[in-house]
Amino acid sequence: GIFSSRKCKTPSKTFKGICTRDSNCDTSCRYEGYPAGDCKGIRRRCMCSKPC
């Protein structure tokens, strides 16, 4: 989803391995209670986002 406010990003605690699909990361983040998540950076980490 798109937030009108700033987004704070937090590494997923449940996602394991290299993040190749945003949908997999998004599912992990939603399980942790975040509204969304996607793969970020050179190291392809799963980052969960929430409004700040």
C-alpha distance matrix in Angstrom:
0.0 3.8 6.5 10.0 11.9 12.7 11.0 13.5 13.8 16.0 17.6 17.1 20.4 20.4 19.4 22.7 23.8 22.4 18.8 19.0 16.1 12.5 12.2 15.1 13.7 10.4 12.9 15.1 12.6 11.7 15.6 16.1 14.1 11.1 7.6 6.7 9.3 10.9 14.5 15.9 19.4 22.8 23.2 19.9 18.8 15.9 14.0 11.8 9.8 9.9 10.7 14.4
3.8 0.0 3.8 6.6 9.0 10.1 9.3 12.6 13.6 16.5 18.6 18.9 22.2 22.8 21.8 25.0 25.9 24.2 20.6 20.9 18.4 14.7 15.2 18.1 16.3 13.3 16.2 18.0 15.2 14.8 18.6 18.6 16.4 13.1 9.9 9.2 11.3 12.4 15.7 16.3 19.4 22.9 23.8 20.8 19.9 17.5 15.1 13.2 10.3 10.1 9.7 13.0
6.5 3.8 0.0 3.8 5.4 7.1 7.2 10.6 12.6 15.6 18.3 18.9 22.1 23.2 22.7 26.0 27.2 25.7 22.3 23.2 21.0 17.2 17.8 20.2 17.9 15.1 17.9 19.1 15.8 15.4 19.1 18.4 15.9 12.6 9.9 10.1 12.4 14.1 17.3 17.5 20.3 24.0 24.8 22.2 20.8 18.4 15.5 13.2 9.7 8.3 6.7 9.8
10.0 6.6 3.8 0.0 3.8 6.8 8.7 12.3 14.9 18.2 21.2 22.2 25.3 26.7 26.2 29.5 30.5 28.9 25.6 26.4 24.3 20.6 21.5 23.9 21.5 18.8 21.7 22.8 19.4 19.1 22.7 21.8 19.2 16.0 13.5 13.9 16.0 17.5 20.4 20.0 22.5 26.2 27.3 25.0 23.7 21.7 18.5 16.4 12.8 11.1 8.4 10.4
11.9 9.0 5.4 3.8 0.0 3.8 6.5 9.6 12.8 16.0 19.4 20.8 23.7 25.6 25.4 28.6 29.7 28.3 25.3 26.6 24.9 21.2 22.4 24.3 21.5 19.1 22.0 22.4 18.8 19.0 22.3 20.8 18.3 15.1 13.4 14.0 15.8 17.5 20.2 19.3 21.6 25.3 26.3 24.3 22.7 20.8 17.3 15.3 11.5 9.5 6.2 7.1
12.7 10.1 7.1 6.8 3.8 0.0 3.8 6.7 9.8 13.3 16.6 18.5 21.5 23.7 23.3 26.3 27.3 25.8 23.0 24.6 23.4 19.8 21.5 23.1 19.9 18.1 21.2 21.2 17.6 18.5 21.7 19.8 17.9 14.5 13.5 13.4 14.4 15.6 17.9 16.6 18.5 22.2 23.1 21.5 19.9 18.4 14.8 13.3 9.7 8.4 5.9 5.8
11.0 9.3 7.2 8.7 6.5 3.8 0.0 3.8 6.4 9.8 13.0 14.8 17.9 20.0 19.6 22.6 23.6 22.3 19.5 21.3 20.1 16.6 18.2 19.5 16.3 14.7 17.8 17.5 14.0 15.2 18.3 16.4 14.9 11.3 10.7 10.2 10.8 12.3 14.6 13.6 15.9 19.6 20.1 18.3 16.4 14.7 11.1 9.5 6.0 5.5 4.7 5.6
13.5 12.6 10.6 12.3 9.6 6.7 3.8 0.0 3.8 6.7 10.3 12.5 15.2 17.8 17.7 20.6 21.8 20.9 18.6 21.0 20.2 17.0 18.8 19.3 15.7 14.7 17.5 16.5 13.0 14.8 17.3 14.8 13.8 10.6 11.3 10.9 10.8 12.4 14.3 13.0 15.1 18.7 18.7 17.3 14.9 13.4 9.6 8.2 5.5 5.4 6.0 5.4
13.8 13.6 12.6 14.9 12.8 9.8 6.4 3.8 0.0 3.8 6.8 9.2 12.3 14.8 14.3 17.0 18.1 17.2 15.0 17.6 17.2 14.3 16.3 16.4 12.7 12.4 15.3 13.9 10.7 13.3 15.5 13.1 13.1 9.9 11.1 9.8 8.5 9.7 11.0 9.9 12.0 15.6 15.2 13.8 11.1 9.7 5.9 5.5 4.5 6.7 8.9 9.0
16.0 16.5 15.6 18.2 16.0 13.3 9.8 6.7 3.8 0.0 3.8 6.3 8.8 11.8 11.8 14.4 16.0 15.8 14.2 17.3 17.2 14.7 16.5 15.7 12.0 12.3 14.5 12.2 9.4 12.5 13.8 11.0 11.8 9.4 11.8 10.7 9.0 10.6 11.5 10.8 12.9 16.0 14.7 13.5 10.1 8.6 5.5 5.1 6.3 8.4 11.2 11.2
17.6 18.6 18.3 21.2 19.4 16.6 13.0 10.3 6.8 3.8 0.0 3.8 6.4 9.2 8.7 10.8 12.3 12.4 11.3 14.7 15.1 13.4 15.2 13.8 10.1 11.6 13.4 10.6 9.0 12.6 13.3 10.9 12.8 11.0 13.5 11.7 9.1 9.9 9.8 9.6 11.5 14.1 12.0 10.9 7.2 6.0 4.4 5.9 8.7 11.5 14.7 14.9
17.1 18.9 18.9 22.2 20.8 18.5 14.8 12.5 9.2 6.3 3.8 0.0 3.8 5.7 5.6 8.6 11.0 11.8 10.5 13.9 13.8 12.3 13.2 11.2 7.9 9.5 10.4 7.2 6.2 9.9 9.9 7.9 10.5 9.4 12.2 10.6 8.3 9.7 10.2 11.3 13.7 16.1 13.7 11.8 8.2 5.7 5.6 5.8 9.4 11.9 15.6 16.5
20.4 22.2 22.1 25.3 23.7 21.5 17.9 15.2 12.3 8.8 6.4 3.8 0.0 3.8 5.9 8.2 11.3 13.2 12.8 16.3 16.5 15.4 15.9 13.3 10.6 12.3 12.2 8.4 8.4 11.5 10.2 7.9 11.2 11.4 14.6 13.7 11.8 13.4 13.6 14.7 16.8 18.7 15.8 14.4 10.8 9.0 9.3 9.3 12.7 14.6 18.2 18.8
20.4 22.8 23.2 26.7 25.6 23.7 20.0 17.8 14.8 11.8 9.2 5.7 3.8 0.0 3.8 6.4 10.0 12.4 12.0 15.1 14.9 14.3 14.2 11.0 9.3 11.2 10.1 6.3 7.9 10.5 8.5 7.6 11.3 12.0 14.9 13.8 12.0 13.4 13.8 15.8 18.1 19.7 16.7 14.9 11.7 9.4 10.8 10.7 14.3 16.3 20.1 21.2
19.4 21.8 22.7 26.2 25.4 23.3 19.6 17.7 14.3 11.8 8.7 5.6 5.9 3.8 0.0 3.8 6.9 8.8 8.2 11.3 11.5 11.4 11.7 8.4 6.7 9.6 9.2 6.0 8.1 11.1 10.1 9.9 13.2 13.0 15.2 13.2 10.6 11.0 10.7 13.0 15.3 16.7 13.7 11.5 8.8 6.7 9.2 10.1 13.9 16.6 20.4 21.8
22.7 25.0 26.0 29.5 28.6 26.3 22.6 20.6 17.0 14.4 10.8 8.6 8.2 6.4 3.8 0.0 3.8 6.9 8.1 11.1 12.3 13.2 13.8 10.4 9.4 12.8 12.4 9.5 11.9 14.8 13.6 13.5 16.9 16.7 18.9 16.7 13.8 13.4 12.1 14.1 15.6 16.1 12.7 11.2 9.1 8.5 11.7 13.4 17.1 20.1 23.8 25.0
23.8 25.9 27.2 30.5 29.7 27.3 23.6 21.8 18.1 16.0 12.3 11.0 11.3 10.0 6.9 3.8 0.0 3.8 6.4 9.0 11.3 13.0 14.3 11.1 10.5 14.2 14.4 12.2 14.3 17.5 16.8 16.7 20.0 19.3 21.0 18.3 15.0 13.6 11.3 13.1 14.0 13.7 10.3 9.1 8.2 8.9 12.5 15.0 18.6 21.9 25.5 26.6
22.4 24.2 25.7 28.9 28.3 25.8 22.3 20.9 17.2 15.8 12.4 11.8 13.2 12.4 8.8 6.9 3.8 0.0 3.8 6.1 9.1 11.0 13.1 10.8 10.0 13.7 14.7 13.1 14.8 18.0 18.1 18.1 20.9 19.5 20.8 17.6 14.0 11.8 8.8 10.4 11.0 10.5 7.5 5.9 6.4 7.9 11.5 14.5 17.7 21.3 24.7 25.9
18.8 20.6 22.3 25.6 25.3 23.0 19.5 18.6 15.0 14.2 11.3 10.5 12.8 12.0 8.2 8.1 6.4 3.8 0.0 3.8 5.9 7.2 9.7 7.9 6.8 10.4 11.9 11.0 12.3 15.3 16.0 16.3 18.6 16.9 17.7 14.3 10.7 8.2 5.5 8.1 9.9 10.4 8.4 5.1 5.5 5.6 9.2 11.9 14.9 18.5 21.8 23.5
19.0 20.9 23.2 26.4 26.6 24.6 21.3 21.0 17.6 17.3 14.7 13.9 16.3 15.1 11.3 11.1 9.0 6.1 3.8 0.0 3.8 6.7 9.0 8.1 8.5 11.4 13.0 13.1 14.6 17.0 18.1 18.9 21.0 19.1 19.2 15.6 12.3 9.3 6.9 9.6 11.3 11.4 10.3 7.0 8.8 8.8 12.0 14.5 17.0 20.6 23.7 25.7
16.1 18.4 21.0 24.3 24.9 23.4 20.1 20.2 17.2 17.2 15.1 13.8 16.5 14.9 11.5 12.3 11.3 9.1 5.9 3.8 0.0 3.8 5.4 5.5 6.7 8.8 10.3 11.4 12.8 14.6 16.0 17.4 19.0 17.1 16.7 13.2 10.4 7.9 7.0 10.6 13.2 14.1 13.3 9.6 10.5 9.2 11.9 13.4 15.7 19.0 22.1 24.5
12.5 14.7 17.2 20.6 21.2 19.8 16.6 17.0 14.3 14.7 13.4 12.3 15.4 14.3 11.4 13.2 13.0 11.0 7.2 6.7 3.8 0.0 3.8 5.5 5.1 6.0 8.6 10.0 10.4 12.1 14.2 15.3 16.3 14.0 13.3 9.6 7.0 4.6 5.5 9.1 12.4 14.4 13.9 10.0 10.1 7.9 9.5 10.5 12.3 15.5 18.4 21.0
12.2 15.2 17.8 21.5 22.4 21.5 18.2 18.8 16.3 16.5 15.2 13.2 15.9 14.2 11.7 13.8 14.3 13.1 9.7 9.0 5.4 3.8 0.0 3.8 5.5 5.0 6.2 8.8 9.9 10.5 12.4 14.3 15.2 13.6 12.5 9.5 8.1 7.3 9.1 12.7 16.1 18.0 17.2 13.4 13.0 10.2 11.8 11.7 13.5 16.2 19.2 22.1
15.1 18.1 20.2 23.9 24.3 23.1 19.5 19.3 16.4 15.7 13.8 11.2 13.3 11.0 8.4 10.4 11.1 10.8 7.9 8.1 5.5 5.5 3.8 0.0 3.8 5.4 5.2 6.5 8.8 10.1 10.8 12.8 14.6 13.5 13.6 10.8 8.8 8.3 9.2 12.9 16.1 17.7 16.0 12.5 11.6 8.8 11.2 11.5 14.2 17.0 20.4 23.0
13.7 16.3 17.9 21.5 21.5 19.9 16.3 15.7 12.7 12.0 10.1 7.9 10.6 9.3 6.7 9.4 10.5 10.0 6.8 8.5 6.7 5.1 5.5 3.8 0.0 3.8 5.4 5.1 6.2 8.6 9.9 10.7 12.5 10.9 11.4 8.4 5.7 5.6 6.8 10.2 13.5 15.6 13.9 10.5 8.8 5.5 7.5 7.8 10.8 13.8 17.4 19.7
10.4 13.3 15.1 18.8 19.1 18.1 14.7 14.7 12.4 12.3 11.6 9.5 12.3 11.2 9.6 12.8 14.2 13.7 10.4 11.4 8.8 6.0 5.0 5.4 3.8 0.0 3.8 5.5 5.1 6.1 8.6 9.9 10.5 8.7 8.2 5.3 4.2 5.8 8.7 11.9 15.6 18.1 17.0 13.5 11.8 8.2 8.6 7.4 9.3 11.8 15.1 17.9
12.9 16.2 17.9 21.7 22.0 21.2 17.8 17.5 15.3 14.5 13.4 10.4 12.2 10.1 9.2 12.4 14.4 14.7 11.9 13.0 10.3 8.6 6.2 5.2 5.4 3.8 0.0 3.8 5.5 5.2 6.2 8.8 9.9 9.5 9.6 8.0 7.7 9.5 11.8 15.1 18.7 20.9 19.3 15.9 14.0 10.4 11.4 9.9 12.2 14.0 17.5 20.3
15.1 18.0 19.1 22.8 22.4 21.2 17.5 16.5 13.9 12.2 10.6 7.2 8.4 6.3 6.0 9.5 12.2 13.1 11.0 13.1 11.4 10.0 8.8 6.5 5.1 5.5 3.8 0.0 3.8 5.5 5.1 6.4 8.9 8.8 10.4 9.0 7.8 9.8 11.5 14.4 17.6 19.8 17.7 14.7 12.1 8.6 9.7 8.5 11.6 13.6 17.4 19.6
12.6 15.2 15.8 19.4 18.8 17.6 14.0 13.0 10.7 9.4 9.0 6.2 8.4 7.9 8.1 11.9 14.3 14.8 12.3 14.6 12.8 10.4 9.9 8.8 6.2 5.1 5.5 3.8 0.0 3.8 5.3 5.0 6.4 5.3 7.2 6.1 5.6 8.6 11.1 13.4 16.8 19.5 17.8 14.9 12.1 8.4 7.9 5.4 8.1 9.9 13.6 15.8
11.7 14.8 15.4 19.1 19.0 18.5 15.2 14.8 13.3 12.5 12.6 9.9 11.5 10.5 11.1 14.8 17.5 18.0 15.3 17.0 14.6 12.1 10.5 10.1 8.6 6.1 5.2 5.5 3.8 0.0 3.8 5.3 5.0 4.9 5.7 6.2 7.7 11.0 14.0 16.5 20.1 22.9 21.4 18.3 15.7 11.9 11.3 8.4 9.8 10.5 13.8 16.5
15.6 18.6 19.1 22.7 22.3 21.7 18.3 17.3 15.5 13.8 13.3 9.9 10.2 8.5 10.1 13.6 16.8 18.1 16.0 18.1 16.0 14.2 12.4 10.8 9.9 8.6 6.2 5.1 5.3 3.8 0.0 3.8 5.4 7.4 9.3 9.9 10.5 13.5 15.9 18.5 21.9 24.4 22.3 19.4 16.6 13.0 13.0 10.6 12.7 13.4 16.8 19.1
16.1 18.6 18.4 21.8 20.8 19.8 16.4 14.8 13.1 11.0 10.9 7.9 7.9 7.6 9.9 13.5 16.7 18.1 16.3 18.9 17.4 15.3 14.3 12.8 10.7 9.9 8.8 6.4 5.0 5.3 3.8 0.0 3.8 5.8 9.1 9.9 10.3 13.5 15.7 17.7 20.8 23.4 21.3 18.9 15.6 12.3 11.6 8.9 11.0 11.4 14.9 16.6
14.1 16.4 15.9 19.2 18.3 17.9 14.9 13.8 13.1 11.8 12.8 10.5 11.2 11.3 13.2 16.9 20.0 20.9 18.6 21.0 19.0 16.3 15.2 14.6 12.5 10.5 9.9 8.9 6.4 5.0 5.4 3.8 0.0 3.8 6.6 8.8 10.6 14.2 17.1 18.9 22.1 25.2 23.5 20.9 17.8 14.3 12.8 9.4 10.2 9.5 12.5 14.5
11.1 13.1 12.6 16.0 15.1 14.5 11.3 10.6 9.9 9.4 11.0 9.4 11.4 12.0 13.0 16.7 19.3 19.5 16.9 19.1 17.1 14.0 13.6 13.5 10.9 8.7 9.5 8.8 5.3 4.9 7.4 5.8 3.8 0.0 3.8 5.6 7.5 11.3 14.4 15.9 19.2 22.5 21.2 18.6 15.7 12.2 10.1 6.4 6.5 6.1 9.4 11.8
7.6 9.9 9.9 13.5 13.4 13.5 10.7 11.3 11.1 11.8 13.5 12.2 14.6 14.9 15.2 18.9 21.0 20.8 17.7 19.2 16.7 13.3 12.5 13.6 11.4 8.2 9.6 10.4 7.2 5.7 9.3 9.1 6.6 3.8 0.0 3.8 7.3 10.9 14.5 16.2 19.7 23.1 22.4 19.4 17.0 13.5 11.4 7.9 6.8 6.1 8.7 12.0
6.7 9.2 10.1 13.9 14.0 13.4 10.2 10.9 9.8 10.7 11.7 10.6 13.7 13.8 13.2 16.7 18.3 17.6 14.3 15.6 13.2 9.6 9.5 10.8 8.4 5.3 8.0 9.0 6.1 6.2 9.9 9.9 8.8 5.6 3.8 0.0 3.8 7.2 10.8 12.7 16.4 19.7 19.1 15.9 13.9 10.5 8.7 5.9 5.5 7.0 10.0 13.1
9.3 11.3 12.4 16.0 15.8 14.4 10.8 10.8 8.5 9.0 9.1 8.3 11.8 12.0 10.6 13.8 15.0 14.0 10.7 12.3 10.4 7.0 8.1 8.8 5.7 4.2 7.7 7.8 5.6 7.7 10.5 10.3 10.6 7.5 7.3 3.8 0.0 3.8 7.2 9.3 13.0 16.1 15.4 12.2 10.2 6.8 5.5 4.0 5.5 8.6 11.9 14.4
10.9 12.4 14.1 17.5 17.5 15.6 12.3 12.4 9.7 10.6 9.9 9.7 13.4 13.4 11.0 13.4 13.6 11.8 8.2 9.3 7.9 4.6 7.3 8.3 5.6 5.8 9.5 9.8 8.6 11.0 13.5 13.5 14.2 11.3 10.9 7.2 3.8 0.0 3.8 6.3 10.1 13.0 12.6 9.2 8.2 5.7 5.6 6.6 8.1 11.6 14.5 16.7
14.5 15.7 17.3 20.4 20.2 17.9 14.6 14.3 11.0 11.5 9.8 10.2 13.6 13.8 10.7 12.1 11.3 8.8 5.5 6.9 7.0 5.5 9.1 9.2 6.8 8.7 11.8 11.5 11.1 14.0 15.9 15.7 17.1 14.4 14.5 10.8 7.2 3.8 0.0 3.8 7.1 9.5 9.0 5.5 5.5 4.7 6.1 8.8 10.8 14.5 17.4 19.1
15.9 16.3 17.5 20.0 19.3 16.6 13.6 13.0 9.9 10.8 9.6 11.3 14.7 15.8 13.0 14.1 13.1 10.4 8.1 9.6 10.6 9.1 12.7 12.9 10.2 11.9 15.1 14.4 13.4 16.5 18.5 17.7 18.9 15.9 16.2 12.7 9.3 6.3 3.8 0.0 3.8 7.0 7.5 5.1 5.4 6.4 6.4 9.7 11.0 14.7 17.1 18.2
19.4 19.4 20.3 22.5 21.6 18.5 15.9 15.1 12.0 12.9 11.5 13.7 16.8 18.1 15.3 15.6 14.0 11.0 9.9 11.3 13.2 12.4 16.1 16.1 13.5 15.6 18.7 17.6 16.8 20.1 21.9 20.8 22.1 19.2 19.7 16.4 13.0 10.1 7.1 3.8 0.0 3.8 5.4 5.2 6.6 9.1 9.4 12.9 14.1 17.7 19.8 20.3
22.8 22.9 24.0 26.2 25.3 22.2 19.6 18.7 15.6 16.0 14.1 16.1 18.7 19.7 16.7 16.1 13.7 10.5 10.4 11.4 14.1 14.4 18.0 17.7 15.6 18.1 20.9 19.8 19.5 22.9 24.4 23.4 25.2 22.5 23.1 19.7 16.1 13.0 9.5 7.0 3.8 0.0 3.8 5.4 8.1 11.4 12.5 16.2 17.7 21.3 23.6 24.0
23.2 23.8 24.8 27.3 26.3 23.1 20.1 18.7 15.2 14.7 12.0 13.7 15.8 16.7 13.7 12.7 10.3 7.5 8.4 10.3 13.3 13.9 17.2 16.0 13.9 17.0 19.3 17.7 17.8 21.4 22.3 21.3 23.5 21.2 22.4 19.1 15.4 12.6 9.0 7.5 5.4 3.8 0.0 3.8 5.7 9.4 11.3 15.0 17.3 20.9 23.6 24.1
19.9 20.8 22.2 25.0 24.3 21.5 18.3 17.3 13.8 13.5 10.9 11.8 14.4 14.9 11.5 11.2 9.1 5.9 5.1 7.0 9.6 10.0 13.4 12.5 10.5 13.5 15.9 14.7 14.9 18.3 19.4 18.9 20.9 18.6 19.4 15.9 12.2 9.2 5.5 5.1 5.2 5.4 3.8 0.0 3.8 6.6 9.0 12.6 14.9 18.7 21.5 22.6
18.8 19.9 20.8 23.7 22.7 19.9 16.4 14.9 11.1 10.1 7.2 8.2 10.8 11.7 8.8 9.1 8.2 6.4 5.5 8.8 10.5 10.1 13.0 11.6 8.8 11.8 14.0 12.1 12.1 15.7 16.6 15.6 17.8 15.7 17.0 13.9 10.2 8.2 5.5 5.4 6.6 8.1 5.7 3.8 0.0 3.8 6.0 9.7 12.5 16.1 19.2 20.1
15.9 17.5 18.4 21.7 20.8 18.4 14.7 13.4 9.7 8.6 6.0 5.7 9.0 9.4 6.7 8.5 8.9 7.9 5.6 8.8 9.2 7.9 10.2 8.8 5.5 8.2 10.4 8.6 8.4 11.9 13.0 12.3 14.3 12.2 13.5 10.5 6.8 5.7 4.7 6.4 9.1 11.4 9.4 6.6 3.8 0.0 3.8 6.7 9.9 13.4 16.8 18.2
14.0 15.1 15.5 18.5 17.3 14.8 11.1 9.6 5.9 5.5 4.4 5.6 9.3 10.8 9.2 11.7 12.5 11.5 9.2 12.0 11.9 9.5 11.8 11.2 7.5 8.6 11.4 9.7 7.9 11.3 13.0 11.6 12.8 10.1 11.4 8.7 5.5 5.6 6.1 6.4 9.4 12.5 11.3 9.0 6.0 3.8 0.0 3.8 6.5 10.1 13.3 14.4
11.8 13.2 13.2 16.4 15.3 13.3 9.5 8.2 5.5 5.1 5.9 5.8 9.3 10.7 10.1 13.4 15.0 14.5 11.9 14.5 13.4 10.5 11.7 11.5 7.8 7.4 9.9 8.5 5.4 8.4 10.6 8.9 9.4 6.4 7.9 5.9 4.0 6.6 8.8 9.7 12.9 16.2 15.0 12.6 9.7 6.7 3.8 0.0 3.8 6.9 10.5 12.2
9.8 10.3 9.7 12.8 11.5 9.7 6.0 5.5 4.5 6.3 8.7 9.4 12.7 14.3 13.9 17.1 18.6 17.7 14.9 17.0 15.7 12.3 13.5 14.2 10.8 9.3 12.2 11.6 8.1 9.8 12.7 11.0 10.2 6.5 6.8 5.5 5.5 8.1 10.8 11.0 14.1 17.7 17.3 14.9 12.5 9.9 6.5 3.8 0.0 3.8 7.0 8.9
9.9 10.1 8.3 11.1 9.5 8.4 5.5 5.4 6.7 8.4 11.5 11.9 14.6 16.3 16.6 20.1 21.9 21.3 18.5 20.6 19.0 15.5 16.2 17.0 13.8 11.8 14.0 13.6 9.9 10.5 13.4 11.4 9.5 6.1 6.1 7.0 8.6 11.6 14.5 14.7 17.7 21.3 20.9 18.7 16.1 13.4 10.1 6.9 3.8 0.0 3.8 6.3
10.7 9.7 6.7 8.4 6.2 5.9 4.7 6.0 8.9 11.2 14.7 15.6 18.2 20.1 20.4 23.8 25.5 24.7 21.8 23.7 22.1 18.4 19.2 20.4 17.4 15.1 17.5 17.4 13.6 13.8 16.8 14.9 12.5 9.4 8.7 10.0 11.9 14.5 17.4 17.1 19.8 23.6 23.6 21.5 19.2 16.8 13.3 10.5 7.0 3.8 0.0 3.8
14.4 13.0 9.8 10.4 7.1 5.8 5.6 5.4 9.0 11.2 14.9 16.5 18.8 21.2 21.8 25.0 26.6 25.9 23.5 25.7 24.5 21.0 22.1 23.0 19.7 17.9 20.3 19.6 15.8 16.5 19.1 16.6 14.5 11.8 12.0 13.1 14.4 16.7 19.1 18.2 20.3 24.0 24.1 22.6 20.1 18.2 14.4 12.2 8.9 6.3 3.8 0.0
